Amino acid sequence: MENNAQEIWDKCLKFFKENMPASSFKTWFARIVPVSLNGNVLKIQVPSSFFKEYIEEHFASLIANALYKYIENPVLIYDVVVDQNALKNSAPNFKTAGIQAHNAMPQQNVYQQGIYSVPGRPVHIFKNQQFDSASQQQGAEPEIQNPFVIPGIKKVKVDPQLNPNYTIDNFVEGACNRLGRRAAEDIAKKPGKTIFNPLMIFGNSGLGKTHLAQAIGNSVRELYPEKTVLYVEANKFQTQYADACRNNTRNDFIHFYQMIDLLIIDDVQEFAGKTGTQETFFAIFNSLHLSGKQIIMTCDTMPSELKGLTDRLLSRFRWGLTVEVQAPDYETRLNILKKKVYNDGMNISEDILDYIAKTVISNVRELEGVLISLLARSTLTRNDLTLEDTKNFLGKIVRETEKEYSVDFIVKTVCAFFGIKESVLNSKSRAKDIASARQLSMYFSKKFTDLPYKTIGTQIGGRDHSTVLHACKAVTKSIETDEKFAQIVDELEAKIKTGQIN
């Protein structure tokens, strides 16, 4: 068996060499050891859980294509065995993970859950979940994940499309998200029975809206396994609706969604301008709400600022609770890093975490991304992660970020462009040229950063949320109606992008 496994893996290695840079091949595939081949199940050994997660994320499609060249209906099992000697030469201490597997398919993103696959989703592996190939070969009945399958009399199981790692326990609470997290806890205990129905979560990208929304879904599934939970992105909902219209199954589409006990719609701003989709969602919304079923939505801006949506739909959005998720403060950022390190079984000194938390301030996604990048470098070099290494690695990124995207840099650029002092721009002066420069600073701060209106206003003369919102609208309107002003804005934007302060 081992010889057959080695033979197959050697062929795969040749395929990898031909389709990727030599440096990547040497780093990620030269250290993988084939263990066994039983029928269509190939078992490979990788040196750490981090290593496994990295190749799954970056090379899943490549591996799938290689396996399908040499194995019929392949199943790949990762056997994670942590080399203690290797760990001594690397910063993170990874926990030994169990066997995890997924069914690979060529040129598709396929996610294997239990005994059935969900096409069209990114390759992602559930922790500690094993693939039962025998039960699928025997024709076990798959769970329904097609929104056009009508349940009939029998209660059916629906793939909730949830990330199991998004839980309330894993969501770090801070001043930036406290209201949303508390509401999530209440909803999870009594879905559809609180005044928080619907729950609308809004905020900029990368701040945890999707995590919080899906965390409610995972909690409800745990507390009420009989309830049907479904998470769907607004764009996918729109695509499903378009397919239903083409296939003359619109009623079936509506009926399917009316059976859901907890419906989570992500990025509802994507419904803008799609009249048919809005009308259909309006009907679904009313049916679910009247039936006492829970609705959760996320969007990138306050519902009152959404454009292209009907008034009656916007009024429904405001029926329950609307909460904002803001950029995390230092304490929350540090707690997020500590939580990430603890959950992944890593060993990183607190001074390094402290430096990252003070340096990376934009959003949670970037914060975690920097941590992963540092760990990857440490793993590849097999050197302990030091504070000096961290500073050197982040130095260039931080300088570029501060220059191009910070409110302070934008204000400096605008002031230099108009020849005014920062103190004057931040003052209470209402002189036309000063007010115009101030509004442009707010406009570009909103355009080039992920900061909420309130934070931008605080950093520009201590203004409030409504002042920044008014400034953005005023600049946008002037661009559309004043050609000369639009040229000035274009020139100023070019200076901000290229970092030309003077």
N, C-alpha and C positions, 0 to 999 in steps of 0.2 A: 504493500500500500504506500509506504513511504517513498519507494522508488518512483511509482507512478505519480505521486504528488510532486516530486522533484522534477520529473520530466515535464509535467504540465506547467509548473511554475517557471521553469527555464524558458519555455516557449512564451509565457506571458512577459517575462523579463525582456526578452528580445523585442517584443511588441512595445513595451514601455520605452526602451532605449530609442526606438525609431520615432517615437511620438512626443518626446519631452526633452528639455535641456539636460545635458550630461550631469551638471551640478545637482539638479533636482533628483535625478535618478540615483546618484550616489548617496545623497543625503537620506532619501526616504525609502528606497526600494532595496538597496544593497543589504540592508540589515534585517529584512523580513525573511523568516525561515518557514518553508512549507513543512507541515506536520503530517498530514494524512489526506488521502482521497478515498472516500467511501461513496461509490456511485457518483452522484452529481454534487456531493458535498465536499468542498475543498476547505481544509482547515489550515490556517497560517498563524504563525506566532510573531507578535510584534513586541518591542521592548518596553512599552509603557502605554498607559491609557491616553496620555496626551498625544503620543505618537499616533495611536489608532484614530483618535478624533481628528487629527490634522489631515491624515490621508483620506479619511472619509469625506471631509469637507472640501478638499481641493482636488482629489483624484478619483472620486467615485465613478464618474462616467468613463474615464479611461480604463479603470479596472473592470468595469462591467463589459465594455467592448472586448477586452482581451479574453475574459473568461468565456464569453459567448463564441469565441472563435474555436475554442478547444473543448468545451464542456456543454452538453445539452441541458438547458434549464438549470444553470449553475446556482448553487447556494454557497455563499462564502461565510465562514465562521472565523471570527477573530479570537485567538487565544492570547490574552494579555498576560505576559509573565514579566514582572518587573525585575530587572537585574540589579541586585543590591549594590554591586560594585560600581555600576554605572551611576546609580543614584548618589553615591558618595562624591562623584565628580560633577554633579549637576545641582542646581539650586533647588528645584521643586522636589518634594517627596510625594510621589503619586501613590494613591491607594491602589492595591491590586484589584482589578476588576474581574468580573465573571465573564463567561462566554457570551458574546452578543453576535447577532447575525442578521443579514437581510438578503432577500432574493434579488440578484442583479439582473437588469434588463438593458440591452444596448440602446443607446441614443434616446433614452427616456430617463426622466427623473422618477424613480419609483421608490416608494417607502413601504417596507414590509411590516405589517402589524399583525402579530399572531399568525393567522393562516391565510391572509388575503392581502393583496397589494392595492395601493391607491395611486393610480397614474396621475402625473402632472404636478406632484408635489416635490419639493427639494429632498434629496437624499438625507435622511436624518435617522438616527438610531435611538430607540428607547433604551434606557439603562436597564440592565438585568432582565432583558426579555429575550426568550429563545424562540427560534423559528421552528415550527413543527411541519416539516416538509411532508411527512407521511400522511398526516391528516388531510392536507390539501390534495395529495394524489388520490386519496380515497373519496374525494368529492365532497368534503365538508362544506356546509352552507356558509358563504361569506356574509359578513355584515354589510348592510346596505349603506352606501355612501353616495349613491346617485340621487340627486334632488328630484328626479322625475319618477322615481319608483313610489307608487302609492301603497301605503301600509295595509289598507283594507281593514279587516276585522282584527287580525293578529297584530299584536304590538311588536314592532320590529326594532332591531338595533341599528343605530345610525352612527357612523364614524364621526366623532365630535370635532375632528380636525384640530385638536388641542395639542400644544406642546406640554408634555408632562412635567418639564422643568419649571414651567411658569406656575408657581404656587404662591399663596399668600404668605407663607412662612419665608419664602425666598425673596419676597418683595420688601426691601429695606425701607422702613418708615422714616420720614423726616418732615421738617416744616413745609417742604415743597410739595408733599403728596399726602399729608396726614388725613385730610378730609376724605380723599378718595379711598384710602386704605381702610379707614373705619367704616365707610359706606359699604365697601366690598365685603367686609366681615359680616355686617348685618344682612346683606342680600344673600350671602352664601347660606346663612342659617335659615332664612325664610324667603326663598326666591318667589317673587311675584306678590308677596304679602306685606311688603313695606311701602312707605311713601316714595321710595327711591326707584320708581318704575315709570318711565324708563330712566336708566342711568346714562348720562352723557359725559364722557371723559374727553377733555380737549387739552391740547398742548403741542409744543413743537416736536419734531422728530427726535427719536432716541432718548426720550425721557421716561419710558416705561408704561405708556398707555396700553399697548397690546399685552404686555405682561400682566398688568392689573386686571384687564378684562378677561383674559384667559384664566387667570388665577381663580376668579369667581366660578368659571365653568368647571375647573378641576375640583374645587371644593364641593360644588353642588353634586357632581358625579359621585364623590366619595360619601357624602351625607345622604343623598337620595339616588341610589343606583337605578331606581325605576324611572327616573326622569330622563327625557331626551334632551341632550345639550348639543348645540351646533355653533361652531365658529366659522364665519365666512368673510372673506374680504369683499368690499363693495364692488371692486372690479370683477371678481368672480361671480358675484350675484348678478351683475349686469350681463355677463357672458351667458350665464345659465338662462336668464330671462330671454335674451335674444334667440338662443337655441330653441326655447319653448315656443316662441312666436313662429319661428320657421317651421317647426314640426307640428304646429297647431295643438300644443299641449299646455297652453298657458294655465288652464284651470288645474291641471295636474300639478303644475309648478306651485301654484298658490296653495293647493291642498297640502302638499308636502310640507311647506313652511308653516302652515297653520297647526301642524301636529307637534311642532317643537315646543318644549317646555321652557327652555332658556336659549334665546337667540342672541348671538353676539355678532354685530356688524362692524367691521373695522374700516376706518377711513370713509365715512359717509359723505364727505365732501366730494367724492368721486361721482356721486349721483347728479351733480350739477349739470343742468342742461339736458338730462336724459328723461324726458317727460314720461314715456311709457314705463320706465323702470320706477320712477317716483310714484306713479299712480298704483302700480302693483305693490310696491312696498307699503304704500299708505293703507291698502286693503289688508295686507298681512299684519301690519302694525296694529290696526284697529281690532282685528280678530284676536290677536294674541293678548292685547291689553284688556279687552272685554272678558277674556277667558281667565284672567288672573295669571297670565304667564309672564315671565320676566324678559325684558328687552334691555340689552346693553349696547351702546354705540360709542365709537371713538371718532374724533375728527381733529384736524390740525389747527382749528381756530374756534373762537367762541361762536356758538350757534347763531347768535344775532348778526354775526359778520359773514355768514355763509352766503355766497352768491349763487344764483342759478337754481335755487330750490323754491318750490311753491310755498306760499304763506301757510297753507293748512298743514303741510308736512313740518315746517319749522315750528308751528304752534304745538304739534305733537312732541317734538323734541324737548320742549320746555315744560312738559307736563310733570316730570319727575324732578330729579336732582341733576344739576350740571356742576361738574367739578373740574378744576384746572390742575394739571400736573406741570410743575415748573422745574427749571434747572436746579439741580441739587446744590445745597451749600456745602462748605468744607466738611463739616461733621458727617453729613449724609454720604458724601463721596467716600470718606474714609471708611465708614461702616459698610458701604457697598463693596469696597475692595476686600475688607476683612471677611465679609460673608462669602465672597467669591473664592478666596484663598482657602477658607475653612471647608466649603462644600467640595472643592476639588482636591482636597488633601495635600495642599502645597505648603511649603515651609519658606516664607519670605519675611525678612526682618521688618519691624514696624517703621523704622526710619525710611525704608524704601517706599512703603505704602503711603507714609505721610508725605513724602516728596511728590509722588504721583498725584495724590489727592489735592495738593496745593498747586500743581502745575497744570493738570488737565481739568478744565472747569466747564466745558461746553455742555456735554450730556453724558448719560450713563453708557451709551453704546461706545463712544470714543474712549471712555474711561476703561471699560473692560477690554476693548481692542488693544489699547496700549499695554495693559497687563499681559495679555496673551502674546503679543509681539516680543515683550521682554523675556517671557518664559521660553518662547521658541528659540530665541538667540542663546539663552543660557543652556538649553538642552542640546542644541547643535554644537556649541563650543565646549560643552561639558565643564564649564567653569561656574563657580559660585556667582550668583548675582549680587553685585555690590552696588552701593549707593553711587559711587563714581561712574560705574558703567551705566547706571540708570540716567544720571545727569547728562552724560555724553550722548546717549541714545535719544533722549528727549529734547536735547538742546536745540537742534535745528528745527524740529517739528514745532516746538513752542515759539521760537523766534518768528517762524513763518506765520503761525496762527495769530500771534499777537499783532504782527504787522498788517495782516490782511483782514482779520476778522474781529478784532476787539473793538469795542465802542471807542476806547481811548484813541486808537490809531485812526479811526474814521473821523473823529472830531478834530484831531490834529491836521489831517489832510484837508478837511473842509475849511478850517480856519486859515491854513496856509494858502489855499486856493483863493479865498476872498480877502486875504490880508487883514484879518481881525484876530484879536487875542482870544484864547480859550476862556478866560475869565469873563470877557464880555459876552461871548456866546452863551455861557452858562448863567449869565445874570438875568434879571427880570426885564431887561430892556425890550421894548416892543417896536423899536425902529425897524422899518421895512427890511433893510438889508440884513440886520441881525436876525430877525425872525425867520427870514428866508433861509439863511445859513443853518439856523437851528433846526428848522424843519427838514432840510436836506440831510443833516446829520442823523436825525431820527429815522428818516426814510431809508438811508443806506445801512444803518445799524440793523434795522429789521430785515433788510434784504440779504445782508452778508453774514448775519449771525443767527443762531437758533434761540436767542434770548426772547422772553415774553415782553410785551409792551411795558409792563410795570417796571421790569428791571432796566430797560433802556431809558425810560423816563427818569428813574432814580439816578442813573449815571450821567444824564444830561441835564444838569441844573435842578435836579430833584423834582422833575415834573411827574404828573400822575399818568395813569394808563390812558385816559381819554385824550390827553394832550398829544401823546405819541400817535394814537390812532387817527386823530384829526390831521396831524402833520403828514402822515402817510397818504391819506386820502387827498389832501390838498396838493401834494407834490404830484401824485398820479394824475389828477385832473389837469394840472397845469401842463404836464408833459403832453397830454392829449390835445390841448387847446392852444398851446403857445409853442410855436416851432423854435423860436430863439431860446426859450427856456429849456426845451428838450435837448438842444445842442449843448447847452451848458451842463446839463445833467450827464450827457454822454461823455463829455470831456472829463468831468469830475470822476465819473465811474471808472474811466480808463486809468486815471491816476491812482485810485484806490486799488485797483487790480494789480497794477504794476509796482505799487509801493512807492510812488513818487510823491513825497510829502511837499516838496517845493516846486 
